[in-house]
Amino acid sequence: MSYFVVAFLLSFLTTMWLVHSHHLHSHISHDHDLSGPQKFHENPVPRIGGVGIAVGLAGFAILALLRNHPQASLLTTLLICALPAFFAGILEDTTKRVSPMWRLLSTAVSAILASALLKATIDRLDIWGLDALMSISIVGIVFTAFCVSGIANAVNIIDGFNGLSSVVVCTMLLSLVYVAFSVNDSMVLSCSLALIGAIIGFFLWNYPSGNIFLGDGGAYLIGFLVADLAVILVNRHPSVSAWYPVLLFMYPLVETLFSIYRRRFIKKQAASVPDGVHLHSLLYRRMIRWTLGFQHISAEQRNAMTSPYLWVLSSMAVVPATLFAQHTWVLIAFSLLFIFSYVWIYWRLVRFKSPMWLNWLYSHRKK
C-alpha cells in the first residue's frame, strides 16, 4: 500500500504545482485551440497532466529499489520501457507537431523493448490453430507491438472529457490488482497499485473542474502501462485466459475500431482525422448539452457530467472480465455482448433515442 501512497502524493503535489504555476509554462503547455470537433472547454488549460503521473511512478520505482522489492528491477525496467511512448506524447502536447503515426511507432518501440527485456510478449490467443503461429517469436513480438500501441492509442482516443480516461484505466487496473492477487503476481500487483495512485493524484485536479488535462503524454503512458501489465500477467500465468485483456479493454478497443470504420468507410476520410461523433461526444451533445441547455450550467460542469456514463459502460466489460478471467468462452461471449451493446447505444443516440438505462442514470444524477 505504501507504493500507492507515494505515487499518489508525488503525482498530486506535482500536478498541483503544474496547475498553480501555469502562467510560467502556458506558452508551451496550454491547449489554446478551442475550436476543434473534440474541444469541450471554454478556456486554455494545461495538457501536461502526464508529467505528474510520471513523477509519481518514478517515486514508486525509487521506493521499490530502496526497499529491495523482490522484482524491483523488473518494475523499473517496465517504466524505462514506457519512456518512448511518454516522450512522444509529451512532445505532441508541447509542440503540436508529432503526428499520430510517430506516436504509434514510439509506443510500438516501448512494447518491443518490453518484449525484449521483460518477455512481455503475447504468445497465445487461446484459439485453436492460432497459438502455433503465435509461438513463433517474431510473430508474437510484432503482434504484441501492434496490440499494445493500439490500446495506448485507444486510451488517448477516449480521453475526451474530464476524468474519462483516468477512471476507465483505474477500473482496469483494479481488475489487474484482483487477478494478480489471485495468481500471486507481486510485480503486476505492485505496479498496478502505484499506477492507480499516480492517476488519482492527477484525477483530483482534473475532475470535475478540468484544471489540467491528461494530454497525449499521460494517455500514452497509462495506456501503454495498463496494456503491458495485462500482457505480462497473461504471459506469466497460463491459467489466465488470453481473452481476459480483450474483454478488459473492450470499451476503448471498440471505440477505436468503430471510429476507424466510421471515418474510412462512411466518411471516406483518413482514419487519423479527428471528428466529433465519438460515443462520448454524442452523449454530451444528445443528452447533456441538449437537455440542460446553456443556462446556469458551465461547459466544465456539462463536461464532468458526461464521463460517469462512460465509466458505467466500461464497467460492463471490466466486471465480467475480472470475474471470469480464466474462462475463455465466457469472455468471448461477453465480448460479443459488449460489441452489440455499444453499437445499439450508438445507433440510438444518433437517432436522438437514448436508451432507458441512460435516461434513468441521468434522472437520478439530476436529483
Secondary structure, DSSP 8 states (H G I E B T S, - for coil): -HHHHHHHHHHHHHHHHHHHTHHHHHHHHEE----STT---SS-EE--THHHHHHHHHHHHHHHHHTT-TTHHHHHHHHHHTHHHHHHHHHHHHHS---HHHHHHHHHHHHHHHHHHH-------SSTTTHHHHTSHHHHHHHHHHHHHHHHHHHHHTTTSTTHHHHHHHHHHHHHHHHHHHTT-HHHHHHHHHHHHHHHHHHHHHTTT-SS--HHHHHHHHHHHHHHHHHHHHHH-TTS-THHHHHHTHHHHHHHHHHHHIIIIIS---TTS--S-SHHHHHIIIIIIHHH-SSS--HHHHHHHHHHHHHHHHHHHHHHHHHTTT-HHHHHHHHHHHHHHHHHHHHHHHTT---HHHHHHHHHHH-
